[in-house]
Amino acid sequence: MGGRWRVKAAVVIAGAGIAGVSAAYHLSVRHGLQDVILCDPRPPLTLTSDKSTECYRNWWPQAPMIQLMNRSIDLLDEFATMSGNIFNLNRRGYVYVTADDARLETLESGAVATAKAGGGSLRVHKLIEGRTPCEAARHRDGVTSGADLIANPDLLGTIFPYVTEDAVGALHVRRAGWLGAQQLGAWLLAEAKSAGVRFLPRGIAGVKTDPAGVRAVDLDDGSHIETRVFIDAAGPMVGDVANLLGEELPVHAELHLKVAFKDHLGVVPRDAPLLIWEDPQSIRWDPEEISGLRDGMSDLLYVLPSGCHLRPEGGEESPWVLGLWEFRRRIMRPRFPVPIDPMHAEVVLRGLSKMIPGLDVYRERAPKTMVDGGYYVKTPENLPIVGPLRTPGAFVIGALSGFGIMASQAAAELVSLYITGQDLPEFADAFGLQRYDDPSYLESVGADTGQL
């Protein structure tokens, strides 16, 4: 459709990332809603959804997040069955590793709380006693729920022999793993289009309202869509789109980069889980490297935060590994292409070698690397915003931070339930915009957001 034109739609969705595509799917396929239009000036799933680490977990410090993620993973499991697992969903798990006895105790206490909040049973292993549930995790028929606390270095070394001997223990979260986000999104979009969803390669230029609420959407080519229901699923631009309605969302954007490196020496086993180093660390620099660090990079000489993590990428024959570590917190207005820190790949690889010493072989001869990334759009307490906006007929599915892929299905289902007037799940209020109307709300928010 080109030029100026006018059409009617039941729902218009701004943004064709994983959130918008998933919302279109749930409205059309699951609820049978006709005339859903998905708008984005870019091809679907190409802004940040295809830059994801593509991981998921149900292990969070807040009960509503556990409920949201459990529901989302239920849906992912269902879609894997329906599609013949076209998006390669696995259950490799997350393994949080530490070399600090005190931090291991913190991992255990946090795991006890998460288990009680609905994350699944916690199993504690302190001695090697035959075949343990931890060992079974390396097989497809292994344990796939709850978590295993490995509180014995020898046991940890038996299960994960490539992890540093400095490690004293680890927490292995089981309802976790990764998937092909692009393949998932493509399948959802194809199913939605088969159910009548239309995609328009147009940006949203404005939203018109009347006393009843949303009346129409203006597109960037001068065209108009008459509609009474509008969804802001604009990803990094979710706040900008809300501004078109005269609304402000309590969100900010953080730049997050991802390193893909070619592990041609096979240091990281292809059956490895997602591995996270829980300890802060200092990078080991040679004297000439220290003197060569340019202005603005002196922070790399000091203690950097925890959270350095990696996972294999691709099939058994692939040499690629993904590494992530936000050693700097960079809050900025989103811009594309994203700015790439020239030192990022080097720092991430050196940080990962603290957890997997074998990677130090690449210190002298760096492997082939590729760096890309996107933005984590966060609320102050790092919980998403899903549900009605202040304007009648307007809805939002946003602030999905670094958990957009894993939360996308439950979040999309939730916004579709609001729109179709269905019963809402128990966790719905925890993610509604109205939570900010309570003056005591932010004071009650804890510091632990569960963010890697």
PAPABA-237053 format. One record per residue (C-alpha): residue number from 0; residue in three letters; chain; x, z, y negated. Coordinates in pm, 1 decimal, always signed. Layout:
N
resi; resn; chain; px; pz; py
NUM; ALA; A; X; Z; Y .
...
This chain:
452
resi; resn; chain; px; pz; py
0; MET; A; +0.0; +0.0; +0.0 .
1; GLY; A; +160.3; -105.1; -328.3 .
2; GLY; A; +66.2; -84.7; -693.9 .
3; ARG; A; -215.6; +122.7; -834.9 .
4; TRP; A; -489.3; +211.7; -590.6 .
5; ARG; A; -730.0; +492.7; -517.0 .
6; VAL; A; -822.1; +631.7; -177.7 .
7; LYS; A; -982.1; +942.8; -34.8 .
8; ALA; A; -831.5; +1180.0; +219.7 .
9; ALA; A; -936.3; +1500.5; +389.5 .
10; VAL; A; -585.5; +1646.0; +350.8 .
11; VAL; A; -274.2; +1533.1; +165.0 .
12; ILE; A; +58.6; +1680.1; +274.8 .
13; ALA; A; +364.2; +1673.9; +47.5 .
14; GLY; A; +679.9; +1648.5; +255.7 .
15; ALA; A; +752.4; +1479.0; +588.5 .
16; GLY; A; +1012.0; +1720.0; +718.2 .
17; ILE; A; +946.8; +1922.0; +1031.1 .
18; ALA; A; +698.2; +2147.5; +846.6 .
19; GLY; A; +488.9; +1864.2; +706.4 .
20; VAL; A; +498.2; +1655.4; +1023.7 .
21; SER; A; +399.4; +1960.2; +1230.1 .
22; ALA; A; +111.1; +2040.3; +995.4 .
23; ALA; A; -10.9; +1681.3; +1024.6 .
24; TYR; A; +7.8; +1707.1; +1403.3 .
25; HIS; A; -186.1; +2032.1; +1427.5 .
26; LEU; A; -458.2; +1918.3; +1187.4 .
27; SER; A; -509.8; +1580.9; +1351.9 .
28; VAL; A; -430.8; +1632.3; +1719.1 .
29; ARG; A; -522.5; +1997.5; +1774.4 .
30; HIS; A; -816.9; +2015.1; +1533.0 .
31; GLY; A; -934.1; +1653.9; +1527.4 .
32; LEU; A; -926.7; +1630.3; +1148.5 .
33; GLN; A; -957.0; +1273.2; +1021.7 .
34; ASP; A; -795.6; +1113.1; +716.3 .
35; VAL; A; -475.7; +1318.2; +691.1 .
36; ILE; A; -212.7; +1156.2; +468.6 .
37; LEU; A; +154.6; +1255.1; +482.1 .
38; CYS; A; +357.6; +1169.4; +169.6 .
39; ASP; A; +733.6; +1160.6; +122.7 .
40; PRO; A; +956.0; +920.7; -73.9 .
41; ARG; A; +1215.8; +942.2; +204.8 .
42; PRO; A; +1177.5; +844.3; +569.9 .
43; PRO; A; +1032.1; +1130.1; +777.3 .
44; LEU; A; +1268.8; +1401.1; +900.9 .
45; THR; A; +1571.3; +1272.6; +707.9 .
46; LEU; A; +1631.6; +1519.6; +424.6 .
47; THR; A; +1717.7; +1852.0; +591.5 .
48; SER; A; +1529.0; +1854.5; +923.9 .
49; ASP; A; +1793.0; +1630.9; +1078.8 .
50; LYS; A; +2073.4; +1855.0; +944.8 .
51; SER; A; +1954.8; +2160.4; +1139.0 .
52; THR; A; +2145.1; +2354.4; +1402.3 .
53; GLU; A; +1822.2; +2306.1; +1603.6 .
54; CYS; A; +1829.1; +2655.0; +1751.8 .
55; TYR; A; +1547.3; +2902.1; +1814.0 .
56; ARG; A; +1503.2; +3267.1; +1912.7 .
57; ASN; A; +1233.1; +3529.5; +1925.5 .
58; TRP; A; +1479.2; +3813.0; +1845.6 .
59; TRP; A; +1407.6; +3943.2; +1493.7 .
60; PRO; A; +1401.6; +4287.9; +1331.5 .
61; GLN; A; +1041.3; +4254.0; +1205.2 .
62; ALA; A; +737.5; +4260.4; +1435.8 .
63; PRO; A; +552.5; +3982.5; +1246.1 .
64; MET; A; +854.0; +3751.8; +1280.3 .
65; ILE; A; +871.7; +3826.4; +1652.7 .
66; GLN; A; +501.5; +3743.0; +1684.7 .
67; LEU; A; +540.3; +3423.9; +1481.5 .
68; MET; A; +840.6; +3309.9; +1683.5 .
69; ASN; A; +688.9; +3399.9; +2019.4 .
70; ARG; A; +387.3; +3186.1; +1933.4 .
71; SER; A; +608.9; +2903.1; +1809.9 .
72; ILE; A; +817.8; +2911.2; +2127.4 .
73; ASP; A; +497.7; +2913.1; +2335.6 .
74; LEU; A; +401.1; +2590.1; +2160.0 .
75; LEU; A; +748.2; +2440.5; +2203.4 .
76; ASP; A; +729.1; +2516.5; +2575.5 .
77; GLU; A; +385.9; +2352.7; +2589.8 .
78; PHE; A; +505.4; +2042.6; +2405.2 .
79; ALA; A; +813.6; +2018.2; +2627.6 .
80; THR; A; +582.2; +1999.9; +2928.4 .
81; MET; A; +345.5; +1753.1; +2760.9 .
82; SER; A; +626.3; +1519.5; +2650.8 .
83; GLY; A; +842.9; +1539.2; +2962.2 .
84; ASN; A; +1082.9; +1748.4; +2753.0 .
85; ILE; A; +1167.9; +1450.1; +2538.6 .
86; PHE; A; +1336.0; +1685.7; +2290.2 .
87; ASN; A; +1560.9; +1858.0; +2548.3 .
88; LEU; A; +1445.5; +2216.1; +2499.1 .
89; ASN; A; +1681.3; +2459.5; +2671.5 .
90; ARG; A; +1696.5; +2836.0; +2718.8 .
91; ARG; A; +2073.0; +2894.3; +2685.8 .
92; GLY; A; +2027.3; +3205.5; +2475.0 .
93; TYR; A; +2209.9; +3360.7; +2181.0 .
94; VAL; A; +2512.3; +3583.1; +2245.7 .
95; TYR; A; +2614.1; +3822.6; +1966.5 .
96; VAL; A; +2977.1; +3925.5; +2030.7 .
97; THR; A; +3170.6; +4213.9; +1874.8 .
98; ALA; A; +3515.9; +4372.0; +1895.5 .
99; ASP; A; +3394.7; +4688.4; +1723.1 .
100; ASP; A; +3258.4; +4980.9; +1927.7 .
101; ALA; A; +3052.2; +5104.5; +1633.7 .
102; ARG; A; +2900.6; +4760.2; +1585.2 .
103; LEU; A; +2815.3; +4743.2; +1954.5 .
104; GLU; A; +2621.6; +5068.0; +1910.2 .
105; THR; A; +2442.0; +4909.9; +1614.8 .
106; LEU; A; +2359.7; +4606.3; +1826.7 .
107; GLU; A; +2214.6; +4835.5; +2091.0 .
108; SER; A; +2003.6; +5040.8; +1850.3 .
109; GLY; A; +1873.4; +4724.9; +1684.8 .
110; ALA; A; +1797.3; +4574.1; +2023.3 .
111; VAL; A; +1601.4; +4882.1; +2127.2 .
112; ALA; A; +1387.8; +4848.8; +1814.1 .
113; THR; A; +1335.9; +4473.9; +1860.9 .
114; ALA; A; +1240.9; +4521.8; +2225.1 .
115; LYS; A; +979.9; +4782.1; +2127.8 .
116; ALA; A; +846.4; +4548.8; +1856.4 .
117; GLY; A; +771.5; +4276.0; +2111.6 .
118; GLY; A; +1099.8; +4093.9; +2166.2 .
119; GLY; A; +1101.1; +4165.8; +2540.0 .
120; SER; A; +1271.7; +4416.3; +2766.7 .
121; LEU; A; +1628.5; +4530.9; +2702.0 .
122; ARG; A; +1863.1; +4557.5; +2998.8 .
123; VAL; A; +2190.2; +4748.1; +2951.6 .
124; HIS; A; +2491.4; +4663.5; +3170.6 .
125; LYS; A; +2793.1; +4892.7; +3165.3 .
126; LEU; A; +2947.3; +4825.9; +3507.3 .
127; ILE; A; +3001.0; +4522.4; +3727.6 .
128; GLU; A; +2764.8; +4574.2; +4018.9 .
129; GLY; A; +2730.7; +4251.2; +4211.7 .
130; ARG; A; +2524.0; +3967.9; +4070.2 .
131; THR; A; +2377.2; +4084.5; +3739.8 .
132; PRO; A; +2100.6; +3928.3; +3528.1 .
133; CYS; A; +2375.6; +3832.1; +3283.6 .
134; GLU; A; +2541.5; +3607.7; +3538.6 .
135; ALA; A; +2209.4; +3446.4; +3623.6 .
136; ALA; A; +2174.2; +3329.5; +3262.4 .
137; ARG; A; +2414.0; +3045.0; +3328.0 .
138; HIS; A; +2158.1; +2885.1; +3560.8 .
139; ARG; A; +1827.4; +2726.5; +3473.1 .
140; ASP; A; +1637.9; +2971.2; +3693.4 .
141; GLY; A; +1799.0; +3271.4; +3524.3 .
142; VAL; A; +1648.9; +3536.8; +3301.6 .
143; THR; A; +1458.7; +3380.9; +3011.2 .
144; SER; A; +1309.2; +3677.6; +2824.7 .
145; GLY; A; +1421.0; +3999.4; +2662.3 .
146; ALA; A; +1791.8; +4065.5; +2617.7 .
147; ASP; A; +2095.8; +4195.9; +2803.1 .
148; LEU; A; +2340.1; +4431.3; +2637.2 .
149; ILE; A; +2680.7; +4377.8; +2796.9 .
150; ALA; A; +2858.3; +4703.1; +2717.6 .
151; ASN; A; +3163.3; +4650.7; +2937.6 .
152; PRO; A; +3457.3; +4427.9; +2830.2 .
153; ASP; A; +3545.9; +4337.9; +3189.2 .
154; LEU; A; +3190.2; +4227.4; +3261.1 .
155; LEU; A; +3182.5; +4028.4; +2938.5 .
156; GLY; A; +3509.1; +3858.4; +3036.0 .
157; THR; A; +3369.5; +3775.7; +3379.5 .
158; ILE; A; +3062.2; +3605.8; +3236.7 .
159; PHE; A; +3225.1; +3445.2; +2931.6 .
160; PRO; A; +3597.3; +3413.0; +3014.1 .
161; TYR; A; +3665.2; +3198.9; +2705.6 .
162; VAL; A; +3566.2; +3479.8; +2464.7 .
163; THR; A; +3848.5; +3687.2; +2314.7 .
164; GLU; A; +3980.3; +3984.8; +2512.2 .
165; ASP; A; +3937.4; +4188.1; +2192.8 .
166; ALA; A; +3560.4; +4183.4; +2241.0 .
167; VAL; A; +3412.6; +4512.0; +2359.5 .
168; GLY; A; +3063.9; +4384.7; +2433.1 .
169; ALA; A; +2780.1; +4153.1; +2342.6 .
170; LEU; A; +2404.1; +4120.6; +2321.2 .
171; HIS; A; +2263.6; +3823.8; +2511.7 .
172; VAL; A; +1919.8; +3729.3; +2377.8 .
173; ARG; A; +1730.0; +3526.9; +2637.4 .
174; ARG; A; +1418.9; +3372.2; +2478.8 .
175; ALA; A; +1645.2; +3153.2; +2272.8 .
176; GLY; A; +1831.6; +2825.0; +2284.6 .
177; TRP; A; +1810.5; +2490.5; +2110.8 .
178; LEU; A; +1643.3; +2150.8; +2116.8 .
179; GLY; A; +1655.7; +1803.0; +1966.2 .
180; ALA; A; +1483.8; +1853.2; +1631.7 .
181; GLN; A; +1476.0; +1483.8; +1547.4 .
182; GLN; A; +1323.3; +1401.9; +1885.6 .
183; LEU; A; +1066.1; +1681.2; +1851.8 .
184; GLY; A; +967.3; +1562.6; +1504.7 .
185; ALA; A; +947.8; +1198.7; +1613.0 .
186; TRP; A; +721.1; +1291.4; +1905.2 .
187; LEU; A; +493.5; +1500.9; +1684.5 .
188; LEU; A; +472.5; +1224.1; +1424.6 .
189; ALA; A; +393.0; +957.8; +1685.3 .
190; GLU; A; +117.4; +1176.5; +1830.3 .
191; ALA; A; -19.1; +1245.0; +1481.5 .
192; LYS; A; -20.9; +876.0; +1389.9 .
193; SER; A; -203.6; +800.1; +1713.6 .
194; ALA; A; -466.0; +1050.2; +1599.8 .
195; GLY; A; -505.4; +872.5; +1265.2 .
196; VAL; A; -245.8; +1031.7; +1034.9 .
197; ARG; A; -108.8; +792.4; +772.9 .
198; PHE; A; +240.0; +814.2; +626.4 .
199; LEU; A; +296.8; +695.3; +269.5 .
200; PRO; A; +655.5; +655.1; +140.0 .
201; ARG; A; +560.5; +803.3; -195.1 .
202; GLY; A; +649.0; +1113.8; -389.8 .
203; ILE; A; +395.3; +1353.1; -539.6 .
204; ALA; A; +386.6; +1316.3; -918.3 .
205; GLY; A; +98.1; +1550.8; -993.9 .
206; VAL; A; -199.0; +1740.6; -857.8 .
207; LYS; A; -529.0; +1730.8; -1045.4 .
208; THR; A; -772.7; +2019.4; -1032.7 .
209; ASP; A; -1122.1; +2104.5; -1151.7 .
210; PRO; A; -1316.7; +2434.9; -1151.0 .
211; ALA; A; -1358.0; +2403.5; -773.6 .
212; GLY; A; -984.5; +2363.7; -712.7 .
213; VAL; A; -777.9; +2066.6; -595.4 .
214; ARG; A; -941.3; +1733.9; -688.8 .
215; ALA; A; -676.8; +1462.5; -647.2 .
216; VAL; A; -308.8; +1389.5; -596.4 .
217; ASP; A; -111.7; +1148.0; -814.8 .
218; LEU; A; +168.7; +952.7; -650.4 .
219; ASP; A; +490.8; +835.1; -810.6 .
220; ASP; A; +377.8; +469.4; -816.6 .
221; GLY; A; +71.4; +549.5; -1026.1 .
222; SER; A; -165.8; +560.5; -730.4 .
223; HIS; A; -417.1; +838.1; -664.8 .
224; ILE; A; -560.1; +1009.4; -359.0 .
225; GLU; A; -885.9; +1196.9; -397.9 .
226; THR; A; -874.3; +1510.6; -185.0 .
227; ARG; A; -990.9; +1869.4; -181.7 .
228; VAL; A; -706.1; +1994.7; +37.2 .
229; PHE; A; -336.8; +1974.2; -48.8 .
230; ILE; A; -43.2; +2120.5; +147.2 .
231; ASP; A; +292.4; +2188.3; -14.2 .
232; ALA; A; +539.7; +2136.5; +271.5 .
233; ALA; A; +816.6; +2002.4; +51.1 .
234; GLY; A; +1109.4; +2190.4; +204.4 .
235; PRO; A; +1384.8; +2237.1; -56.0 .
236; MET; A; +1140.6; +2116.2; -325.0 .
237; VAL; A; +857.8; +2350.8; -224.9 .
238; GLY; A; +889.6; +2541.5; -551.8 .
239; ASP; A; +892.2; +2223.9; -761.0 .
240; VAL; A; +576.2; +2096.9; -593.1 .
241; ALA; A; +404.8; +2433.1; -648.5 .
242; ASN; A; +496.2; +2397.3; -1015.6 .
243; LEU; A; +275.4; +2085.5; -1028.6 .
244; LEU; A; -15.6; +2324.1; -978.2 .
245; GLY; A; +115.0; +2560.4; -1242.3 .
246; GLU; A; +222.9; +2805.7; -973.7 .
247; GLU; A; +552.5; +2987.2; -924.3 .
248; LEU; A; +683.7; +3071.9; -580.1 .
249; PRO; A; +931.9; +3360.6; -534.6 .
250; VAL; A; +1194.6; +3142.1; -368.3 .
251; HIS; A; +1555.6; +3041.9; -412.2 .
252; ALA; A; +1776.1; +2790.0; -232.5 .
253; GLU; A; +2106.8; +2861.2; -61.0 .
254; LEU; A; +2344.1; +2584.1; +39.8 .
255; HIS; A; +2430.6; +2593.3; +410.9 .
256; LEU; A; +2681.9; +2358.5; +571.5 .
257; LYS; A; +2733.6; +2263.1; +934.2 .
258; VAL; A; +3055.0; +2141.9; +1096.7 .
259; ALA; A; +3055.9; +1912.5; +1398.0 .
260; PHE; A; +3397.7; +1888.2; +1561.2 .
261; LYS; A; +3525.6; +1692.5; +1855.4 .
262; ASP; A; +3646.7; +1940.5; +2115.7 .
263; HIS; A; +3846.2; +1677.9; +2304.3 .
264; LEU; A; +4044.4; +1945.5; +2488.9 .
265; GLY; A; +3728.4; +2102.2; +2633.4 .
266; VAL; A; +3789.2; +2453.2; +2498.6 .
267; VAL; A; +3417.5; +2530.3; +2469.2 .
268; PRO; A; +3238.0; +2494.0; +2806.4 .
269; ARG; A; +2946.2; +2253.7; +2801.7 .
270; ASP; A; +2715.9; +2521.4; +2949.0 .
271; ALA; A; +2797.0; +2776.3; +2677.5 .
272; PRO; A; +2514.3; +2949.4; +2490.6 .
273; LEU; A; +2501.2; +2987.9; +2114.3 .
274; LEU; A; +2784.3; +3233.2; +2042.9 .
275; ILE; A; +2790.0; +3448.7; +1727.2 .
276; TRP; A; +3082.5; +3661.3; +1606.7 .
277; GLU; A; +2925.5; +3978.5; +1467.9 .
278; ASP; A; +3232.0; +4115.5; +1288.5 .
279; PRO; A; +3366.6; +4046.7; +939.3 .
280; GLN; A; +3713.6; +3895.0; +958.8 .
281; SER; A; +4012.2; +3775.2; +761.3 .
282; ILE; A; +4151.2; +3427.6; +812.8 .
283; ARG; A; +4514.9; +3406.8; +918.7 .
284; TRP; A; +4693.2; +3185.6; +667.0 .
285; ASP; A; +5058.4; +3081.5; +675.1 .
286; PRO; A; +5262.4; +3170.3; +362.7 .
287; GLU; A; +5276.6; +2809.2; +243.6 .
288; GLU; A; +4901.1; +2779.0; +292.5 .
289; ILE; A; +4841.0; +3090.1; +83.0 .
290; SER; A; +5041.5; +2950.3; -205.0 .
291; GLY; A; +4861.0; +2618.7; -169.8 .
292; LEU; A; +4510.9; +2756.7; -205.6 .
293; ARG; A; +4372.8; +2616.8; -527.3 .
294; ASP; A; +4199.7; +2811.3; -802.0 .
295; GLY; A; +3852.4; +2915.8; -698.1 .
296; MET; A; +3954.5; +2961.8; -334.1 .
297; SER; A; +4134.6; +3295.1; -357.1 .
298; ASP; A; +3833.2; +3459.8; -191.3 .
299; LEU; A; +3949.3; +3300.9; +133.5 .
300; LEU; A; +4240.3; +3544.9; +138.1 .
301; TYR; A; +4012.0; +3846.8; +174.2 .
302; VAL; A; +3766.5; +3977.7; +431.9 .
303; LEU; A; +3489.9; +3726.2; +497.4 .
304; PRO; A; +3141.9; +3811.4; +629.5 .
305; SER; A; +3022.0; +3815.0; +988.8 .
306; GLY; A; +2806.9; +3544.7; +1147.6 .
307; CYS; A; +3054.5; +3272.7; +1246.0 .
308; HIS; A; +2883.0; +3087.6; +1532.0 .
309; LEU; A; +2890.0; +2775.0; +1747.9 .
310; ARG; A; +2719.1; +2588.1; +2026.7 .
311; PRO; A; +2786.6; +2273.5; +2231.7 .
312; GLU; A; +2620.0; +1957.9; +2102.0 .
313; GLY; A; +2502.2; +1678.9; +2329.0 .
314; GLY; A; +2506.6; +1645.8; +2706.4 .
315; GLU; A; +2764.8; +1735.3; +2966.0 .
316; GLU; A; +2983.1; +1436.3; +2878.7 .
317; SER; A; +2975.3; +1498.7; +2504.7 .
318; PRO; A; +3290.2; +1645.3; +2342.9 .
319; TRP; A; +3107.5; +1767.3; +2031.9 .
320; VAL; A; +3057.9; +2126.6; +1920.1 .
321; LEU; A; +2865.8; +2255.5; +1618.3 .
322; GLY; A; +3019.5; +2535.1; +1412.3 .
323; LEU; A; +2851.8; +2729.0; +1132.0 .
324; TRP; A; +2959.6; +3006.6; +901.1 .
325; GLU; A; +2835.4; +3072.2; +551.2 .
326; PHE; A; +3136.6; +3264.7; +429.0 .
327; ARG; A; +3019.0; +3203.0; +72.1 .
328; ARG; A; +2666.4; +3261.5; -53.2 .
329; ARG; A; +2591.4; +2970.6; -285.6 .
330; ILE; A; +2253.3; +2985.0; -455.8 .
331; MET; A; +2177.5; +2663.8; -643.1 .
332; ARG; A; +1912.6; +2416.2; -735.9 .
333; PRO; A; +1894.9; +2164.3; -448.7 .
334; ARG; A; +2069.0; +1835.7; -509.7 .
335; PHE; A; +2141.7; +1545.7; -278.4 .
336; PRO; A; +2372.7; +1452.1; -129.8 .
337; VAL; A; +2468.1; +1813.7; -80.1 .
338; PRO; A; +2805.4; +1921.5; -225.1 .
339; ILE; A; +3066.8; +1958.1; +49.1 .
340; ASP; A; +3335.9; +2224.9; +24.4 .
341; PRO; A; +3664.6; +2051.9; +121.3 .
342; MET; A; +3787.6; +2370.4; +290.6 .
343; HIS; A; +3470.0; +2434.9; +486.8 .
344; ALA; A; +3562.5; +2275.3; +819.8 .
345; GLU; A; +3908.8; +2434.7; +817.1 .
346; VAL; A; +3774.0; +2783.6; +749.2 .
347; VAL; A; +3496.2; +2756.7; +1009.0 .
348; LEU; A; +3735.7; +2638.8; +1280.8 .
349; ARG; A; +3978.4; +2922.0; +1208.4 .
350; GLY; A; +3695.2; +3172.5; +1200.6 .
351; LEU; A; +3566.3; +3052.8; +1536.0 .
352; SER; A; +3909.8; +3093.3; +1691.5 .
353; LYS; A; +3877.6; +3468.7; +1634.9 .
354; MET; A; +3594.0; +3469.8; +1889.6 .
355; ILE; A; +3726.5; +3187.6; +2110.6 .
356; PRO; A; +4108.7; +3199.9; +2094.1 .
357; GLY; A; +4142.3; +2870.5; +2277.7 .
358; LEU; A; +4027.6; +2694.0; +1961.1 .
359; ASP; A; +4353.5; +2797.1; +1796.7 .
360; VAL; A; +4506.4; +2494.3; +1971.0 .
361; TYR; A; +4350.2; +2287.4; +1693.6 .
362; ARG; A; +4532.7; +2479.8; +1422.6 .
363; GLU; A; +4827.0; +2240.7; +1406.8 .
364; ARG; A; +4635.2; +1925.6; +1492.1 .
365; ALA; A; +4281.3; +1940.5; +1359.7 .
366; PRO; A; +4013.1; +1763.9; +1564.7 .
367; LYS; A; +3780.3; +1503.5; +1418.8 .
368; THR; A; +3518.4; +1682.4; +1208.9 .
369; MET; A; +3199.8; +1593.4; +1025.5 .
370; VAL; A; +3032.5; +1818.7; +769.0 .
371; ASP; A; +2672.7; +1797.0; +649.6 .
372; GLY; A; +2407.4; +2046.2; +557.0 .
373; GLY; A; +2103.1; +2138.4; +359.7 .
374; TYR; A; +1937.9; +2431.6; +190.0 .
375; TYR; A; +1785.3; +2752.8; +317.6 .
376; VAL; A; +1484.3; +2813.3; +93.6 .
377; LYS; A; +1426.1; +3189.1; +97.6 .
378; THR; A; +1193.6; +3451.6; -35.8 .
379; PRO; A; +1354.7; +3781.6; -146.5 .
380; GLU; A; +1286.6; +3937.7; +193.8 .
381; ASN; A; +1352.3; +3614.1; +386.1 .
382; LEU; A; +1002.4; +3581.4; +530.3 .
383; PRO; A; +820.5; +3247.8; +506.4 .
384; ILE; A; +518.6; +3176.0; +288.1 .
385; VAL; A; +236.3; +3021.5; +489.7 .
386; GLY; A; -125.5; +3003.3; +378.0 .
387; PRO; A; -332.7; +2952.4; +61.7 .
388; LEU; A; -177.4; +2913.8; -280.4 .
389; ARG; A; -354.1; +3058.4; -585.9 .
390; THR; A; -529.1; +2726.5; -654.4 .
391; PRO; A; -838.8; +2680.6; -430.9 .
392; GLY; A; -777.7; +2404.1; -180.1 .
393; ALA; A; -399.5; +2425.2; -209.0 .
394; PHE; A; -184.5; +2559.7; +74.2 .
395; VAL; A; +184.5; +2609.9; +139.8 .
396; ILE; A; +410.3; +2608.5; +442.1 .
397; GLY; A; +751.6; +2689.2; +306.8 .
398; ALA; A; +1046.3; +2923.9; +259.5 .
399; LEU; A; +1132.6; +2861.2; +623.6 .
400; SER; A; +1493.1; +2944.8; +542.2 .
401; GLY; A; +1726.6; +2880.8; +835.9 .
402; PHE; A; +1444.3; +2906.6; +1088.2 .
403; GLY; A; +1240.9; +2596.2; +1004.1 .
404; ILE; A; +1271.2; +2428.0; +1341.7 .
405; MET; A; +1197.1; +2740.2; +1543.2 .
406; ALA; A; +906.0; +2857.7; +1326.7 .
407; SER; A; +759.4; +2515.5; +1252.9 .
408; GLN; A; +493.5; +2508.5; +1522.0 .
409; ALA; A; +343.2; +2852.8; +1467.0 .
410; ALA; A; +362.1; +2806.9; +1088.5 .
411; ALA; A; +191.5; +2467.0; +1109.3 .
412; GLU; A; -71.7; +2606.9; +1341.9 .
413; LEU; A; -132.5; +2894.6; +1101.2 .
414; VAL; A; -185.5; +2670.8; +796.3 .
415; SER; A; -417.6; +2449.5; +1002.6 .
416; LEU; A; -624.4; +2755.5; +1098.7 .
417; TYR; A; -663.0; +2846.1; +731.9 .
418; ILE; A; -775.2; +2493.3; +645.3 .
419; THR; A; -1021.8; +2458.4; +931.9 .
420; GLY; A; -1164.6; +2806.7; +887.2 .
421; GLN; A; -1062.6; +2937.2; +1229.4 .
422; ASP; A; -974.1; +3293.0; +1326.7 .
423; LEU; A; -627.6; +3388.7; +1207.7 .
424; PRO; A; -358.9; +3555.7; +1420.6 .
425; GLU; A; -258.3; +3916.5; +1372.2 .
426; PHE; A; +58.4; +3823.4; +1185.7 .
427; ALA; A; -106.2; +3598.1; +924.1 .
428; ASP; A; -113.1; +3848.9; +635.6 .
429; ALA; A; +260.4; +3917.7; +670.7 .
430; PHE; A; +335.8; +3563.2; +553.5 .
431; GLY; A; +66.1; +3512.1; +290.4 .
432; LEU; A; +147.2; +3474.7; -76.7 .
433; GLN; A; -89.4; +3761.9; -153.9 .
434; ARG; A; +164.1; +4007.3; -16.7 .
435; TYR; A; +339.9; +3992.1; -353.9 .
436; ASP; A; +28.4; +4132.0; -522.0 .
437; ASP; A; +110.7; +4471.9; -375.0 .
438; PRO; A; +352.3; +4651.5; -613.9 .
439; SER; A; +493.2; +4860.4; -330.6 .
440; TYR; A; +557.2; +4563.3; -102.2 .
441; LEU; A; +910.7; +4470.8; -204.4 .
442; GLU; A; +1013.8; +4836.6; -213.4 .
443; SER; A; +922.7; +4864.5; +154.3 .
444; VAL; A; +1128.7; +4562.7; +260.3 .
445; GLY; A; +1439.8; +4654.7; +459.3 .
446; ALA; A; +1783.0; +4504.4; +412.4 .
447; ASP; A; +1799.4; +4352.1; +763.0 .
448; THR; A; +1645.9; +4004.7; +736.9 .
449; GLY; A; +1769.2; +3875.7; +1070.8 .
450; GLN; A; +1948.9; +3585.2; +901.2 .
451; LEU; A; +2265.3; +3451.1; +1059.7 .
